Amino acid sequence: MDIQAEINWIHQEIDKVKDPSFVEKLKHLLQSLHSTADETSIDYILILTMH
């Protein structure tokens, strides 16, 4: 797996996003990578309920 190619693809896809709600969900997901397991579970539940 070429990690840099994956990152580049993700960047390209994010650049296409126009939905502010999706951007906010993605932001929370990325922030949860640096959280404790309990915080991550809460964030995940919040993301699922933000539809």
Secondary structure as the mmCIF struct_conf table of DSSP 4:
data_model
#
loop_
_struct_conf.conf_type_id
_struct_conf.id
_struct_conf.beg_label_comp_id
_struct_conf.beg_label_asym_id
_struct_conf.beg_label_seq_id
_struct_conf.end_label_comp_id
_struct_conf.end_label_asym_id
_struct_conf.end_label_seq_id
HELX_RH_AL_P HELX_RH_AL_P1 ILE A 3 LYS A 16
HELX_RH_AL_P HELX_RH_AL_P2 PRO A 20 SER A 32
TURN_TY1_P TURN_TY1_P1 LEU A 33 HIS A 34
BEND BEND1 SER A 35 SER A 35
HELX_RH_AL_P HELX_RH_AL_P3 ALA A 37 LEU A 48
TURN_TY1_P TURN_TY1_P2 THR A 49 THR A 49
#
